[in-house]
């Protein structure tokens, strides 16, 4: 059985709670931790460049706090590209805090919302991947941008090529599949400045797949 635990990054200078999460995850048998710097979406959370710069500085501060703890307990953490960092920004983030226990939870679809090419995102982030959020996405034109929907196997990504690219570049062999089933004419997520109308979907499927 593969166990991966979601943890929260420190919200202030006190990393004691983060370490408690790491210890608990390790005792439960976790092989990897997962987190993200931003819970929302970059294009919705920030209304000014100053807000963005403050977020960047705070993210570096939080990561600097957790790296020694990860190294102490020798448990890797994957930061998900969660509609916050472009691929290039994510690479810079990981390299600046260089540690064998800090890597990426590679989401194969989310960076389309930041206008990153998905295969380029995968190529850039796969060498740092310690786990994945494996998905396919459908794209639809929208009056204020475009709509995204998670539709595993029915979207725009060549999933075989995605898997091959990650296998060649990463030591990770975990592919966590994610899909939010919905009517393809009513995509579940919007990119373009505001949320699109969505149909409630209870069928959020997640699982760990190992080749």
N, C-alpha and C positions, 0 to 999 in steps of 0.2 A: 504494500500500500504506500502511496505517495501522499505526504502531508505538507501543505504549504499554508502559512498563516499570514493573514493581513494584520499589519501593525500600523499604529499612528506615529508619525514623526513628532519630536518634542515641539511644544508650542511656546516654550520659553527657554531660559538658560538651564533649566533643571531636566536632565535626561534620565532621572531615576525611574520614572514610569516606563520609559522606553526600555530600559534594561530589564525591568520586571516582565515586560511583554516578551522579550527575547528569551529570558530564562524559562518562562512558562511554555513558550513554543518549543524550546529545546527539550524540555522534560516530556512534552507530548509526542516527541519524535519527529518534529518538523525538519525537513531537509532544506527549506528555503523560506525566506520572509518576503512579503510584497507590500509596497506602500506607494504613495504618490505625493508629490509636492503640492498639488492643487486638487481640491475636491470637485471644483466646477469646471467651467470652460473659459479659457483665456479671453475669448472674444466677447464673453458676457460678464465676466468678473471685473474687468478693468475698464475704466472709462478715461484714463489718462496714462501717458507714458511714465509719469512719476509714480503712479500706483504699480505699474509693471516693474520698474526699477527697484522699488521697495520689496516687491515679492521676490525678485531675483536675489537680492542681498539677504533676505530672511531665509530663503531656501538654502543658500550656501552655508549660512550659520547653523541651520538645523542639521544639515548633512555632516558638517564638521563635528557636531556633537555625537552623532551616532556611529561614525566610522570606528573610533577606538573601542566602542562596545561590541560591534560586530567582530572586530579582530580579536578581542578578548575571549569571546565565546565561540569564535570560528564558525559563525553561521552567516551564510550569504543573504544579502538583501537585494531584491530587484525593484528599482524605481520604475514605475510604469510611465510610458509616454501617454499622458492622460489629457490630451488637448491643452497642454500647457507649454511644452517645449517643442520647437522644431527639431528635426533630427540633428542638425548641426549644433544647436544649443544643447541638446541632450548629450552629445558626444563630449562637448566642452565641459559640461557639468561633471560627468563621470571621470574624465581624465584629470580634471583639476583636483579631485579628491581621490586620487589613484589608490585603490586598495583591491586586493583579490577577493574581498568580501563585499564589495559594492559593485553592483552591476545594473542591468536593465531587465524589467519585465516587458518584453517586446510585444506591444499591441500592434498587430499587423494591419489594422484599419484606421485607427483614430487620427493619424496625422494627415489624412486627406482633408480633414476639417481645417487644417492650417496651410493648405495648398502645397503640402509636400507630396511628391510622387511616392506611392506606396512601396514600390520595389526599391527605390533609392533609399527610403527610410529603413527598410529591412536590411539592405546592404550595409548601411552606416551603423545600425544599432546591433545587428546580429553578433558581431564579435564580443559585445559586452553582455549578451543575454545570459541570464541565469535561470530564467523561466520565460514563458510566453503567454500571451492572451491571444489565442489563435482564432481569427474570425475572417469572414468574407463580408463585403459591403456592397450595397446597391446605391447608386447615385441617381438623383432625379433633379432636373432643372426646377428652380424656384424663383419667384419674383424678386426676392431679396438675397439670392445666392444660390445655394443648392441644398438638397436634402440627402441625409445619409440614413441607411437602414442596415442592420446586421442580419444577413441572410446567408448562412453558411452553405456554400455550394451553389448559390444562385446569384452571386454578385459579379463584380468586375475583376476580381483577383484570380490569377492562375495559382490555385492552391498547391499543385504539385511543385511548381517553381518556388513558391514561398517556402515549402518544407525543405526542398533541396538547398536553397540559399541559407537557411538557418542551420541545417545540418553541417554544411561545409564550413561555416564561419564560427559556430558556437559549440562549446562543450556541453551545453544544455541539451538534454534529450527529452524534455517535458514539453508537450504541446497541450495546453489547457484550452479546450474548445469552448467558445462562447457564441450564443446566438439568441437574438430576441425576435421570435417569430411574429410577423405582423403582415397586414395587407400591403403588398408592394406598392400600391397606389397611395398609401398613407404611411410614409416612412416614419420611423420612431424618433429620429433625431434631426435637428436642423443645424445648418451652418449658414450664417448670413446675418447674424445679429440678434435673432430671437428664436424662441422655441416654436416648432411647428405643431399644429394640432396632432395629437397622437391617440392611438387606440390603446387602451390598457392591455398590457400583455403579462400574463402571469407565468408564461412558459419560458423563464430565463434559464437556459441550460448551461451548466458549467461542468466540466469533468477533466480529469487529467489523463492524457493519452500518451503512451510511451511507445515509440516504434521498436 
